[in-house]
């Protein structure tokens, strides 16, 4: 616990930041959910599919979780050096490099869950320039909402769950007014 403990002025308790594993977990779930929502919206707008079926791959968990950690480190290094737009462009370029590398590796095992071959400005079907605005906005949302708040989250070492009476205890206890 050395080096992690601090007193929270708001809560008056000892707490510590989330470990890298738990931040990775948050980023993984966020990316997984965001991809399902994006593909459902895309299918709705492209095909008027009212089922709103979003799809993704289990690979997305590790892809988004790991990239979230990369973006977190970039954010911590760049937040005082670059404005928001420059950071967004840098994040987007990193997303393209990450997506290409991971896609290439997965394709070697016939496991790449995406194929952008149908897009006009694709490269090897692994990345496409048509997604630049989505990656740009998505990376800034990741920074401003998810990474920023994940870094602020704290575990309260003194927290204990409330004691709730069991169903049996409630049935045995006399009711008020009886």
VOTOR-457306 format. One record per residue (C-alpha): x, y, z. Coordinates in steps of 0.001 Angstrom, whole numbers, plus 524288, in hexadecimal, padded with zeros to 5 digits. Last residue first. Layout:
REM VOTOR-457306
XYZ ...
//
This chain:
REM VOTOR-457306
741A17EFB483CE3 744F57FDFB83A37 752D47FB7483599 755027EDB3830D6 75A8B7E31383993 766FF7DC8F834A1 766327CE6D8300A 7629A7D129821D8 76D237DB938208A 777797D2928265A 773E27C7BC81CB8 774C67D10F81130 782647D4EE81586 784D37E21781BA1 78E097EAC3813FF 79B547EDAC81997 7A1B27F7DE8112F 7ADC47F3D1809AF 7BAC27F86880F37 7C31C8038980A5F 7CF82806B081207 7D8EA80495806B2 7D13B80DE47FE11 7D52980ABC7F037 7D6E5816F67E82C 7D26681B2C7DAB2 7D9078276A7D575 7E16E820487CB69 7D568819127C681 7CE838263E7C572 7D88482C737BC69 7DA3981FE57B4B3 7CB9181E0D7B24D 7C5EF82B897B01F 7CFE3834ED7AA82 7D9A582B397A503 7D0128212079FB7 7C77382BF979A90 7D34A831B2793B6 7D69E8246878DF6 7C8A78225E7895A 7C82682FAB782B3 7D49E82CF577B0C 7D18B81E8E778AF 7C421822147734F 7C96082D3776AF8 7D455824917658E 7CB53819227624C 7CB1281C0B753BD 7D9E681B45753EF 7D93B80C877547F 7E15F8027E75BB7 7E3577F3C775A5A 7DDC97F17374CBD 7EBA17F1F874752 7EADB800C07484D 7DD368062A746E3 7D922812BE74032 7CD9B80DDE73821 7C7918053174260 7C3817F75373EEF 7D0B17F1E6742F1 7CE767F6B8750DD 7CEE97E928756CF 7CD227E74276552 7CD887DB6B76E64 7DB9E7D7A576B48 7DD0B7C94576F27 7E2B97C2C876307 7EF287C06176AD3 7F76A7C9C1762A7 7EB5D7D28B76279 7EC7D7D4117712E 7FA637D93B76FEF 7F6977E285764EF 7EAA57E75076C4A 7F2B97E9E07787D 7FCC97F18E770B8 7F2D77F90476878 7E9DC7FC3A773DB 7F551800D477C36 7FAFC8096B77165 7ED8980EF276E4A 7EA9B8113F77CAA 7F7C9817ED77E54 7F4698212577320 7E75D823C9779B5 7EDD48269A786C0 7F7348302378047 7EBF38370A77958 7E41A837D7785F3 7EFF583CCC78D7D 7F1C48478F78369 7E36384B35784A3 7E3BC84B597938C 7EF8C8542F794CB 7FD1F84ED479692 8079A84F267A139 8000A84EDB7AE10 7F757843577AA6B 801E183C8F7A259 808DC8337B7ABD2 7FD2582F977B422 7F49F82E6F7A801 7FE90825D97A114 7FF3181CDD7ACE9 7F04F81BEC7AD4B 7EFE8819B079E92 7F8D980DEA7A01B 7F097808AC7AB61 7E45280A517A328 7EB578035E79807 7ED367F7A77A0D8 7DF0A7F7337A50F 7DA0E7F9B679751 7E1A67EE9B790FC 7E0327E56A79CA6 7D1757E6C779CE6 7D0277E7BE78E24 7D59D7DA0178C6B 7C8867D532791C2 7C3197D9D0784D3 7B9087E41B781BC 7AB1A7E57C77D1F 79FE87EEDB77F19 791EF7EB1677BD8 789497F70B77B76 77D937EE9B7779B 778427FA7077043 781597F7F4764D6 77FD18040875C6F 78ACF7FEA4753E0 795B9808CC7548A 790C5810FB75FFC 78C4D805547680D 7982A7FD31764BD 7A1278086C768BB 7999C80A8377567 79ABD7FC257790B 7A9127FC0477511 7ABE68080977D66 7A4708030578950 7AB8B7F5EC788E9 7B87B7FCE87870F 7B5CC8061979277 7B26A7FA9E79B68 7BF0C7F35E79879 7C6DD7FFF779961 7C1108036D7A6A6 7C2A87F5917AB9F 7D1007F54D7A7D2 7D3A0802FB7AD13 7CD827FF7E7BA3A 7D53E7F2BE7BAD7 7E1F27F9CD7B777 7DEF2803537C29C 7DCEA7F7947CB89 7E9C77F1647C760 7F13B7FE377C881 7ED3E7FF027D6DA 7E292808687DACF 7E760813A07E312 7E873812637F1D8 7E0038166D7FD47 7E0CE81AAE80B60 7D4A2821AA80FCC 7D00D82F8E811D9 7C6A782E8780673 7C93383B457FF50 7D6EC83D7280485 7DB1382FC880063 7E69182B8E80896 7F1178244180145 7F5FF8168680070 7FCCC812177F42A 80B29814297F774 80BAF808EE8011B 800008000080000 
//
